Amino acid sequence: MENIYITIGRQYGSGGREIGRKVAQALGIDYYDKEILAVAAKESGLSHQFLQNYDEKPTNSFLYSLVMGQQNMLNSVHGSTVEQLASKAQRDAVLSVAEKGSCVIVGRCADYILRDQPGLVRLFFTADNDWRIKYIMARGEGADGKEAEAILKKMDKSRASYYSFHTDRKWGAAEWNDLCINTAKLGIDGTVELILKFIQG
């Protein structure tokens, strides 16, 4: 069987992490979400905390370096900024796990990084706000609907900015994805079933 690389872009609270894990389990392949940070830290020598604080967030190099106490990194490694260092570490980690074989990778611009890789399947999940609010509140995020909605709007904006900064594409655009799914219509398990049918033909 040829390797398959499933990348997942997702609106916050659309169930991308849960769906990705279930798809990986069903196919018997590796799953990477936050795990990418551990790989990046190990292979780059950067601290896990540094990478975690940078994870899928657009930042200003100078201000971020002050906040994180990384002033000395601004002029390290061929003059790279902290964003470039963190971005390269995650990019290299995505390529590294892909070299090991089939896998599911959530976020981290993996669809773009692996864009020339045979066997790539690019997924994007969306859902209406009400469904997403209920979903993230069920996970214990947000004391009420208004707080939960504020969280998802902030996270969506952050992910969109991060993606556009590191790629030449618009986050969530259908033209850059193989399958775009409204998870509110199918539910988590229904979405998993659809993806498996799509992949297995």
C-alpha positions in Angstrom: 0.0 0.0 0.0 1.3 3.4 -1.0 1.8 6.0 1.8 -1.1 8.4 2.4 -0.7 11.8 4.1 -4.0 13.2 5.4 -3.7 16.9 6.4 -6.4 18.6 8.4 -7.3 22.3 8.4 -10.2 23.3 10.6 -12.2 26.1 12.1 -11.9 26.1 15.9 -14.5 23.8 17.5 -15.3 22.0 14.3 -14.0 18.7 15.7 -10.8 18.4 13.6 -8.7 16.9 16.3 -11.2 14.3 17.3 -12.0 13.4 13.7 -8.3 13.2 12.7 -7.6 10.8 15.6 -10.5 8.5 14.7 -9.5 8.5 11.0 -5.9 7.6 12.0 -7.1 4.8 14.3 -9.4 3.4 11.6 -6.6 3.3 9.0 -4.0 2.1 11.5 -1.6 5.0 10.8 0.2 7.6 13.0 -1.6 10.7 14.2 0.1 14.1 14.8 -1.3 17.2 16.4 0.5 18.6 19.4 2.9 15.7 18.9 4.5 17.6 16.1 5.9 20.1 18.7 7.6 17.3 20.5 9.3 16.1 17.3 10.2 19.7 16.4 11.7 20.3 19.8 13.7 17.1 19.7 15.1 17.6 16.2 15.7 21.4 16.4 17.0 21.7 19.9 14.5 24.5 20.6 12.5 24.3 23.8 9.1 22.7 23.7 7.6 25.6 25.6 8.9 28.1 23.0 7.4 26.1 20.2 4.1 25.6 22.1 3.7 29.3 22.7 4.4 30.0 19.0 2.1 27.2 17.7 -0.2 28.3 15.0 -0.1 31.9 16.2 1.0 35.0 14.1 3.6 37.0 16.0 5.7 40.1 15.8 9.4 39.0 16.0 10.7 41.8 18.2 7.8 41.9 20.7 7.5 38.1 20.8 11.2 37.8 21.5 10.9 40.2 24.5 7.9 38.4 25.9 9.5 35.0 25.6 13.0 36.1 26.7 14.5 35.1 23.4 16.3 38.4 22.5 19.5 36.5 21.8 17.7 34.4 19.1 16.9 37.4 16.9 20.4 37.3 15.5 21.1 33.6 15.6 21.2 31.0 12.9 22.0 33.2 9.9 20.0 36.2 11.3 16.7 34.2 11.5 13.8 35.8 13.5 12.1 33.8 16.2 9.2 33.2 13.8 11.6 31.7 11.2 13.3 29.5 13.7 10.0 28.1 15.0 8.5 27.8 11.6 11.5 25.9 10.2 11.4 23.6 13.2 7.8 22.7 12.6 8.3 22.4 8.9 11.2 20.1 9.3 9.1 18.0 11.8 6.3 17.7 9.4 8.7 16.5 6.7 10.3 14.1 9.2 7.1 12.4 10.3 6.0 12.1 6.6 9.2 10.3 5.8 8.3 7.6 8.3 5.2 6.7 6.4 1.4 7.3 6.3 0.0 9.7 8.9 -2.7 12.2 9.8 -1.4 15.7 10.6 -3.6 18.4 12.1 -2.8 22.0 11.2 0.8 23.4 11.1 0.4 24.3 7.4 1.1 20.6 6.7 -1.1 20.7 3.5 1.2 23.4 2.1 4.5 21.8 3.3 3.6 18.4 1.8 1.9 20.0 -1.3 4.2 18.1 -3.8 4.0 14.8 -1.9 2.2 11.9 -3.7 -0.6 10.4 -1.6 -1.6 13.8 -0.1 -5.2 14.2 0.9 -6.1 17.7 2.1 -9.2 18.1 4.4 -10.8 21.2 5.8 -13.6 21.2 8.4 -16.1 23.9 9.1 -19.3 24.2 11.1 -21.9 26.8 12.0 -21.1 28.9 15.1 -23.9 27.4 17.3 -22.6 23.9 16.7 -19.0 24.9 17.4 -20.0 26.8 20.5 -21.7 23.8 22.0 -18.8 21.6 21.0 -16.1 23.7 22.7 -18.3 24.2 25.8 -18.7 20.4 26.0 -14.9 20.3 26.2 -15.0 22.7 29.1 -14.0 25.9 27.2 -16.0 29.1 27.8 -18.2 29.7 30.9 -21.1 30.6 28.6 -22.1 30.9 24.9 -20.7 34.5 24.6 -17.3 33.5 26.0 -17.1 30.4 23.8 -18.0 32.4 20.7 -15.2 34.9 21.6 -12.8 32.0 21.9 -13.6 30.5 18.5 -13.5 33.9 16.7 -10.1 34.6 18.2 -8.7 31.2 17.3 -10.1 31.3 13.8 -8.5 34.7 13.2 -5.2 33.5 14.6 -5.2 30.3 12.5 -6.1 32.3 9.3 -3.3 34.8 9.9 -0.8 32.1 10.7 -1.7 30.2 7.5 -1.6 33.2 5.2 1.7 34.4 6.7 3.4 31.1 6.1 1.9 30.2 2.7 0.7 32.0 -0.4 -2.8 30.7 0.0 -6.1 31.6 1.7 -6.9 29.5 4.8 -9.9 27.2 4.2 -10.2 28.0 0.4 -11.8 25.1 -1.4 -9.3 25.3 -4.3 -6.5 24.2 -1.9 -8.4 21.3 -0.3 -9.6 17.9 -1.6 -12.6 17.7 0.7 -14.3 20.4 2.6 -16.9 19.2 5.2 -19.4 20.9 7.4 -19.1 18.7 10.4 -22.3 20.0 11.9 -24.2 18.3 9.1 -22.7 14.9 9.5 -21.5 14.9 13.1 -18.1 13.5 14.2 -18.7 9.9 13.3 -20.5 10.6 10.1 -17.6 12.8 9.0 -15.1 10.1 9.8 -17.2 7.6 7.8 -17.3 10.0 4.8 -13.5 10.5 4.9 -12.8 6.8 5.0 -15.1 6.2 2.0 -13.4 9.0 0.1 -9.9 7.7 0.8 -10.6 4.1 0.2 -12.5 4.8 -3.0 
